[in-house]
Amino acid sequence: MSLPMSLPTSRPRFRSTSRKRARVPAPAAVAVAGALLLAVLVAAPAAEAANGHFIHGVGPVNSSMGGAGVALPEGAVAILFANPALLTQVDGHQIEFDVELVDSQPTVSSTVQTPFGAFSGTTEDETDLAVVPSSGWARGPHDGGRVAYGVGFLSLAGFGTDYPQDPSNPILAPQPQGFGAVFSSYKLLKVPFSVAWQVNDRLSLGASLNAGWSSLSARPFGGAAPDCSSPFDCYYPSLQEDTSFGYGFGLGVYYEATPQWAFGASYSSEMNFSDFDWNTTAANPNLPNFGSARQVGFSLDVPQMVFVGVGWTPTPALSVALDGRWIDYESTDGFGKGFDPATGAARGLGWDDVTAVALGVQWQASPTWTLRAGYNRSESAVPPESAFGNVASPAIFEDHWCVGAGWRVTPALVLNLAYYKIPENRVTGPFVSPAGPVPGTSVTNTMEVDSFLFGFSFDL
């Protein structure tokens, strides 16, 4: 049911059974959304993420609600991210454009015991501000039908670091003593093609075909076998950007038990990506093949995810969402643990599965203003034993404090703003080699994030 015009709000307008709405040709809306794809592919940098390497919420509305929204419709982008079954709750067309500006502040410290005492140092990252765009288009049921559909271009996950070579910090000392300068950039764009069916007035089912594009560059790259002239003289190659394409699927369900209470759940399958393949050169100057051509391959898929949640709307002005999610890193290619005994290459990033809880509150403060607040609590994906292998990918996020506001500029146009803070978190572990932990060593990754989001949506 549409909200009455006396209470306009920045949340999407729901289906209207009491009046007809002007129709906009679906091909035109698809064309607008599709035109964004090239811009997203070109502009999307590595997103400093929040639940593992995934951002905790997509767009300013969902992000300011702590990422909660699997049982509460919050706009085209949030629906396409969290639960395709919620498409049946959109009234008419909705087109949404969002941008996130991420300021991350990672540091790395390390210590090595020497005969002359401890050798320790700390280095700050020099990564620039990240710009993370997303967009989506949704079409609710119309002309008495029960089918809804939508498509999104979601900058969903990533990581990135840029540490200078630092002789005063053991882990960033020149190779082969340390890693030298460390640079990484991983980007993931997810393109869900979604459809939903309203079974009856209470139950909706949804599904999506998920296409994906990713890119990865790393200097040096620990996922490759090192070029070694002795056990203590090993160099890792540097890899420029390569891209990969993948696919998967999603399922969702939404059930409105009462006008006040609703329940939702969704499942996103693992997305299988083609292998990254790089042309590089042998990196060890002490080998006779130094500088000769070398090829490196690596598989990095996207893990499966499960979302469950409840939405509570006690009054037309107040909405509350509570979600839980699980991300399966441990069984996903590229995130495994340990080393290949034949080559000495890391099997993956060594991440643990992640469980997160999100809580969001939305209040219509006036006919034109909506206020939001949220909290997200996530487990760190990087356990202490994997701290050494994740200097370039410190996914150690835990607490997320979120606020936001929406301003209905016109009956059809809404501007949304959000900000979230991830306080400093850290993980410490030993240096690790194929033979095991190195005694008398430690590395500490520290991360803190401030992020600003803005976007606008059109209800047509």
C-alpha positions as CSV (number, residue, x, y, z in Angstrom):
1,M,0.0,0.0,0.0
2,S,1.3,3.5,-0.9
3,L,2.2,5.8,2.0
4,P,-0.2,8.8,2.1
5,M,1.0,12.0,0.5
6,S,0.9,13.7,4.0
7,L,3.8,11.5,5.0
8,P,6.3,11.6,2.1
9,T,9.5,9.8,3.0
10,S,12.9,8.9,1.5
11,R,12.2,5.1,1.6
12,P,10.8,3.6,-1.6
13,R,7.1,3.9,-2.2
14,F,5.3,0.6,-2.0
15,R,2.8,-0.9,-4.3
16,S,-0.4,1.0,-4.7
17,T,-3.7,-0.9,-5.0
18,S,-5.8,2.2,-4.6
19,R,-4.7,4.3,-7.6
20,K,-3.0,4.0,-10.9
21,R,0.4,5.5,-11.6
22,A,1.8,6.9,-14.8
23,R,3.7,4.3,-16.7
24,V,7.3,4.8,-17.9
25,P,8.5,2.5,-20.7
26,A,10.6,-0.2,-19.2
27,P,13.2,-0.1,-22.1
28,A,14.0,3.5,-21.2
29,A,14.6,2.7,-17.6
30,V,16.8,-0.3,-18.6
31,A,18.8,2.0,-20.9
32,V,19.5,4.5,-18.2
33,A,20.7,1.8,-15.8
34,G,22.7,0.0,-18.5
35,A,24.5,3.2,-19.4
36,L,26.1,3.2,-16.0
37,L,27.9,-0.1,-16.5
38,L,30.9,1.4,-18.4
39,A,31.3,4.2,-15.8
40,V,31.2,1.7,-12.9
41,L,33.8,-0.6,-14.6
42,V,36.1,2.3,-15.2
43,A,35.6,4.2,-11.9
44,A,35.1,1.5,-9.3
45,P,38.3,1.3,-7.1
46,A,39.1,-1.2,-4.4
47,A,36.4,-0.8,-1.8
48,E,37.6,-0.8,1.7
49,A,35.1,-3.3,2.9
50,A,33.5,-4.1,6.2
51,N,32.2,-7.7,6.5
52,G,35.3,-9.5,5.3
53,H,36.0,-7.9,1.9
54,F,32.3,-7.0,1.4
55,I,31.0,-3.6,2.2
56,H,28.5,-3.9,5.1
57,G,25.7,-2.1,3.1
58,V,25.2,-0.9,-0.4
59,G,24.0,2.7,-0.9
60,P,23.4,5.4,1.8
61,V,20.1,4.1,2.9
62,N,21.2,0.5,3.5
63,S,24.6,1.5,4.8
64,S,23.1,4.0,7.4
65,M,20.9,1.1,8.6
66,G,24.0,-0.9,9.4
67,G,23.4,-3.1,6.3
68,A,20.1,-4.5,7.7
69,G,17.3,-4.8,5.2
70,V,16.7,-8.4,4.1
71,A,13.1,-8.0,5.5
72,L,12.6,-4.3,5.0
73,P,12.5,-2.6,1.5
74,E,14.9,0.3,1.4
75,G,15.3,1.1,-2.3
76,A,16.4,-0.5,-5.5
77,V,20.1,-0.9,-4.7
78,A,19.5,-2.3,-1.2
79,I,16.9,-4.7,-2.5
80,L,19.1,-6.0,-5.3
81,F,21.9,-6.5,-2.8
82,A,20.0,-8.1,0.1
83,N,16.9,-9.9,-1.1
84,P,15.4,-10.0,-4.6
85,A,11.9,-11.0,-3.2
86,L,11.5,-7.4,-2.0
87,L,11.1,-6.2,-5.5
88,T,7.4,-6.9,-5.2
89,Q,7.2,-4.1,-2.6
90,V,8.3,-1.4,-5.1
91,D,5.6,0.8,-6.5
92,G,6.2,1.6,-10.2
93,H,9.8,2.2,-11.3
94,Q,12.7,3.2,-9.1
95,I,16.1,4.3,-10.4
96,E,18.9,4.9,-7.9
97,F,22.5,6.3,-8.2
98,D,24.9,6.1,-5.2
99,V,28.5,7.0,-4.5
100,E,30.6,6.1,-1.4
101,L,33.8,8.0,-0.5
102,V,36.0,5.8,1.7
103,D,38.9,7.1,3.8
104,S,40.8,4.2,5.2
105,Q,43.8,4.5,7.5
106,P,45.7,1.2,7.7
107,T,49.1,0.8,9.3
108,V,51.5,-2.1,9.7
109,S,54.0,-2.7,12.4
110,S,56.5,-5.6,12.7
111,T,59.2,-6.8,15.0
112,V,62.1,-9.2,14.5
113,Q,64.4,-10.3,17.3
114,T,68.1,-10.0,16.4
115,P,71.3,-10.7,18.4
116,F,71.4,-6.9,19.1
117,G,67.8,-6.7,20.4
118,A,64.4,-6.1,18.8
119,F,64.2,-4.5,15.4
120,S,60.7,-2.8,15.1
121,G,59.0,-0.3,12.9
122,T,55.6,1.1,12.0
123,T,54.5,2.4,8.6
124,E,51.3,4.2,7.5
125,D,49.5,3.4,4.3
126,E,49.4,6.0,1.5
127,T,46.2,4.8,-0.3
128,D,44.1,7.6,-1.8
129,L,40.4,8.3,-1.1
130,A,38.4,5.5,-2.7
131,V,35.3,6.3,-4.8
132,V,32.7,3.4,-4.9
133,P,29.7,3.9,-7.1
134,S,26.6,1.7,-7.4
135,S,23.3,2.0,-9.2
136,G,20.1,0.0,-9.6
137,W,16.7,-0.1,-11.4
138,A,13.6,-1.8,-10.0
139,R,10.1,-2.3,-11.5
140,G,7.4,-3.4,-9.1
141,P,4.3,-5.4,-10.2
142,H,2.0,-3.4,-12.4
143,D,-1.4,-3.7,-14.3
144,G,-2.6,-6.2,-11.7
145,G,0.3,-8.5,-12.2
146,R,2.4,-10.3,-9.6
147,V,5.8,-10.2,-11.2
148,A,8.6,-7.6,-10.5
149,Y,12.1,-7.3,-11.8
150,G,15.3,-5.3,-11.6
151,V,19.0,-5.0,-12.4
152,G,21.9,-3.5,-10.4
153,F,25.5,-2.6,-10.9
154,L,26.9,-3.0,-7.4
155,S,30.4,-2.2,-6.3
156,L,30.3,-4.9,-3.7
157,A,33.7,-5.8,-2.3
158,G,37.4,-5.1,-2.5
159,F,40.6,-4.3,-0.7
160,G,43.6,-2.1,-1.4
161,T,46.9,-1.0,0.2
162,D,49.8,1.2,-0.8
163,Y,52.8,0.9,1.6
164,P,56.2,2.4,0.7
165,Q,59.3,0.4,1.1
166,D,60.6,1.1,4.6
167,P,64.0,-0.2,5.8
168,S,63.0,0.8,9.4
169,N,60.1,-1.7,9.4
170,P,61.2,-5.3,9.0
171,I,58.2,-6.5,7.0
172,L,58.6,-3.7,4.5
173,A,62.4,-3.9,4.2
174,P,63.7,-4.5,0.7
175,Q,63.3,-8.1,-0.7
176,P,64.4,-10.7,0.2
177,Q,64.6,-9.5,3.9
178,G,61.0,-8.2,3.7
179,F,58.2,-7.6,1.2
180,G,59.6,-4.2,0.1
181,A,56.9,-1.7,-1.1
182,V,53.4,-3.4,-0.9
183,F,50.6,-2.4,-3.3
184,S,47.3,-4.2,-3.8
185,S,44.1,-3.5,-5.5
186,Y,41.1,-5.9,-5.7
187,K,37.7,-4.8,-7.1
188,L,34.4,-6.7,-7.5
189,L,31.4,-5.6,-9.4
190,K,28.2,-7.7,-9.1
191,V,25.5,-7.4,-11.7
192,P,22.3,-9.1,-10.5
193,F,19.4,-9.7,-13.0
194,S,16.6,-10.2,-10.6
195,V,12.9,-11.3,-10.7
196,A,10.3,-11.7,-8.0
197,W,6.9,-13.2,-7.8
198,Q,4.2,-12.2,-5.4
199,V,2.6,-15.6,-4.5
200,N,-0.1,-13.9,-2.4
201,D,-0.6,-10.7,-0.3
202,R,1.9,-11.9,2.3
203,L,4.4,-14.1,0.5
204,S,6.9,-13.2,-2.2
205,L,9.7,-15.2,-3.8
206,G,12.7,-13.9,-5.7
207,A,15.7,-15.1,-7.7
208,S,18.6,-13.6,-9.5
209,L,21.2,-14.5,-12.1
210,N,24.4,-12.9,-10.9
211,A,27.2,-11.8,-13.2
212,G,30.5,-10.5,-11.9
213,W,33.6,-8.7,-12.9
214,S,36.7,-8.4,-10.8
215,S,40.3,-7.1,-11.1
216,L,43.4,-7.8,-9.1
217,S,46.9,-6.4,-9.0
218,A,49.6,-7.0,-6.4
219,R,53.2,-5.9,-5.9
220,P,54.6,-8.3,-4.7
221,F,52.2,-11.2,-4.9
222,G,52.5,-13.8,-2.2
223,G,50.0,-16.2,-4.0
224,A,52.8,-17.0,-6.5
225,A,55.7,-19.4,-5.9
226,P,58.7,-17.3,-5.0
227,D,61.9,-17.2,-7.1
228,C,64.4,-18.7,-4.6
229,S,68.2,-19.2,-5.0
230,S,68.3,-20.5,-1.4
231,P,65.9,-20.9,1.5
232,F,66.8,-17.4,2.7
233,D,67.0,-15.7,-0.7
234,C,63.5,-15.6,-2.1
235,Y,61.8,-12.9,-4.2
236,Y,58.1,-12.7,-5.1
237,P,57.0,-11.4,-8.5
238,S,55.0,-8.2,-9.0
239,L,51.8,-8.4,-11.0
240,Q,49.9,-5.7,-12.9
241,E,46.1,-5.6,-13.2
242,D,44.3,-8.5,-14.7
243,T,40.5,-9.0,-14.9
244,S,38.2,-11.9,-14.5
245,F,34.5,-12.7,-15.1
246,G,32.2,-14.9,-13.0
247,Y,28.7,-16.0,-12.4
248,G,26.3,-17.3,-9.7
249,F,22.7,-17.1,-8.6
250,G,20.6,-15.9,-5.7
251,L,17.3,-16.8,-4.1
252,G,15.1,-14.8,-1.7
253,V,11.9,-15.0,0.3
254,Y,9.8,-12.3,2.0
255,Y,6.8,-13.0,4.3
256,E,4.6,-10.3,5.8
257,A,3.2,-12.0,8.9
258,T,1.2,-8.9,10.0
259,P,1.2,-5.3,8.9
260,Q,3.8,-4.6,11.5
261,W,6.0,-7.7,11.3
262,A,7.8,-9.2,8.2
263,F,10.5,-11.8,7.8
264,G,13.0,-12.3,5.0
265,A,15.9,-14.5,4.0
266,S,18.2,-14.8,1.0
267,Y,21.0,-16.9,-0.4
268,S,23.8,-15.9,-2.8
269,S,25.7,-18.8,-4.3
270,E,29.4,-18.9,-4.6
271,M,30.4,-17.0,-7.8
272,N,32.9,-19.0,-9.8
273,F,35.4,-16.7,-11.6
274,S,37.9,-17.5,-14.4
275,D,41.5,-17.6,-13.2
276,F,43.6,-14.5,-13.2
277,D,46.6,-14.9,-15.5
278,W,49.6,-12.6,-15.5
279,N,52.7,-12.2,-17.6
280,T,55.6,-11.2,-15.4
281,T,59.3,-11.9,-15.0
282,A,61.5,-13.9,-12.7
283,A,62.2,-11.6,-9.7
284,N,65.4,-13.0,-8.1
285,P,68.5,-11.2,-9.4
286,N,70.7,-14.0,-8.1
287,L,69.2,-16.5,-10.5
288,P,70.4,-17.1,-14.0
289,N,66.8,-16.6,-15.4
290,F,66.4,-13.2,-13.7
291,G,64.2,-11.0,-15.9
292,S,63.0,-13.9,-18.1
293,A,59.3,-14.3,-18.9
294,R,57.2,-16.0,-16.3
295,Q,53.4,-16.7,-16.1
296,V,51.4,-16.7,-12.9
297,G,47.9,-17.9,-12.4
298,F,45.5,-17.5,-9.4
299,S,41.9,-18.4,-8.7
300,L,39.8,-16.0,-6.5
301,D,36.1,-16.7,-6.3
302,V,33.3,-14.9,-4.4
303,P,32.0,-16.8,-1.3
304,Q,28.4,-17.9,-0.8
305,M,26.4,-15.8,1.7
306,V,23.2,-16.4,3.7
307,F,21.1,-13.5,5.0
308,V,18.2,-13.7,7.5
309,G,16.2,-10.9,9.0
310,V,13.1,-9.4,10.5
311,G,11.4,-6.0,9.8
312,W,9.3,-4.3,12.3
313,T,7.1,-1.3,11.4
314,P,5.1,-0.3,14.6
315,T,3.9,3.0,13.1
316,P,4.0,4.5,9.6
317,A,6.8,6.7,10.8
318,L,9.1,4.1,12.4
319,S,10.8,1.1,11.0
320,V,13.3,-1.3,12.5
321,A,15.4,-3.9,10.8
322,L,17.5,-6.7,12.4
323,D,19.6,-9.0,10.2
324,G,22.2,-11.7,10.5
325,R,24.5,-12.9,7.7
326,W,27.1,-15.6,7.2
327,I,29.9,-15.5,4.6
328,D,31.7,-18.7,3.7
329,Y,35.4,-17.8,3.1
330,E,37.0,-21.0,4.3
331,S,35.8,-23.2,1.4
332,T,36.2,-20.6,-1.3
333,D,39.1,-20.6,-3.8
334,G,41.6,-17.9,-3.0
335,F,40.8,-17.7,0.7
336,G,42.3,-21.1,1.8
337,K,45.0,-21.6,4.4
338,G,48.5,-22.9,4.3
339,F,51.1,-23.3,1.6
340,D,51.6,-25.5,-1.4
341,P,54.4,-27.9,-0.3
342,A,55.5,-28.3,-3.9
343,T,56.0,-24.6,-4.7
344,G,55.9,-22.7,-1.4
345,A,53.1,-20.5,-2.7
346,A,50.3,-19.5,-0.4
347,R,47.0,-21.4,-1.0
348,G,45.1,-18.2,-0.3
349,L,44.5,-15.4,2.1
350,G,43.8,-17.7,5.0
351,W,40.5,-16.1,6.1
352,D,37.9,-17.5,8.5
353,D,34.2,-17.6,7.8
354,V,32.5,-14.4,8.9
355,T,29.2,-13.9,10.9
356,A,27.7,-10.4,11.2
357,V,24.7,-8.9,12.9
358,A,23.1,-5.6,11.7
359,L,20.5,-3.4,13.4
360,G,18.9,-0.3,11.7
361,V,16.3,2.2,12.7
362,Q,14.5,4.6,10.4
363,W,12.2,7.5,11.6
364,Q,10.2,9.9,9.4
365,A,10.9,13.0,11.3
366,S,8.8,15.2,9.0
367,P,7.0,15.0,5.7
368,T,10.3,15.7,3.9
369,W,13.0,14.4,6.2
370,T,13.8,10.8,7.3
371,L,16.5,10.0,9.9
372,R,18.4,6.7,10.2
373,A,20.9,5.1,12.5
374,G,22.5,1.6,12.5
375,Y,25.1,-0.7,13.9
376,N,26.9,-3.6,12.4
377,R,29.1,-6.1,14.3
378,S,31.3,-8.4,12.2
379,E,33.9,-10.9,13.0
380,S,37.3,-10.2,11.7
381,A,38.0,-12.3,8.6
382,V,41.8,-12.4,9.3
383,P,42.8,-14.7,12.3
384,P,46.1,-14.0,14.1
385,E,47.9,-16.8,12.3
386,S,47.1,-15.1,8.9
387,A,48.2,-11.5,9.9
388,F,51.5,-11.9,8.1
389,G,49.9,-12.9,4.8
390,N,47.3,-10.1,4.9
391,V,49.5,-7.0,5.0
392,A,48.0,-6.2,1.6
393,S,44.4,-7.2,2.5
394,P,43.7,-6.3,6.2
395,A,40.0,-7.3,6.4
396,I,40.0,-6.9,10.2
397,F,36.8,-4.9,10.6
398,E,34.5,-5.4,13.6
399,D,32.3,-2.5,14.8
400,H,30.4,-0.2,12.4
401,W,28.6,2.9,13.7
402,C,26.2,4.4,11.0
403,V,24.0,7.4,10.6
404,G,22.1,8.9,7.7
405,A,19.3,11.1,6.5
406,G,16.9,11.4,3.5
407,W,15.4,14.5,2.0
408,R,12.5,14.3,-0.4
409,V,13.2,17.1,-2.7
410,T,10.1,16.6,-4.9
411,P,7.4,13.9,-4.9
412,A,9.6,11.9,-7.3
413,L,13.2,12.8,-6.2
414,V,14.9,11.8,-3.0
415,L,18.4,12.7,-1.8
416,N,20.1,10.4,0.7
417,L,23.2,11.0,2.8
418,A,25.1,8.7,5.2
419,Y,28.3,8.4,7.2
420,Y,29.8,5.5,9.1
421,K,32.8,5.0,11.3
422,I,34.8,1.8,11.8
423,P,36.9,2.4,14.9
424,E,40.5,1.1,15.0
425,N,40.9,-2.6,15.1
426,R,44.0,-4.7,14.9
427,V,45.3,-8.3,14.5
428,T,48.8,-9.6,15.5
429,G,50.5,-12.8,14.5
430,P,54.0,-14.1,13.7
431,F,55.9,-14.1,10.4
432,V,55.0,-17.3,8.6
433,S,57.0,-19.4,6.2
434,P,56.2,-22.8,4.5
435,A,58.0,-24.3,7.5
436,G,55.7,-22.7,10.0
437,P,55.7,-19.6,12.3
438,V,59.1,-17.8,12.6
439,P,60.1,-17.5,16.3
440,G,60.8,-14.1,17.7
441,T,58.7,-12.2,15.0
442,S,55.4,-10.4,15.0
443,V,53.3,-8.3,12.6
444,T,50.4,-6.1,13.5
445,N,47.8,-4.9,11.0
446,T,45.7,-1.9,12.1
447,M,42.7,-0.5,10.3
448,E,40.3,2.5,10.8
449,V,37.7,3.7,8.3
450,D,35.6,6.8,7.8
451,S,33.1,6.7,4.9
452,F,30.7,9.2,3.4
453,L,27.9,8.3,1.1
454,F,25.4,10.2,-1.0
455,G,22.9,9.2,-3.6
456,F,19.6,10.0,-5.2
457,S,16.6,8.0,-6.4
458,F,13.7,8.6,-8.7
459,D,10.3,7.1,-8.1
460,L,8.5,7.1,-11.4
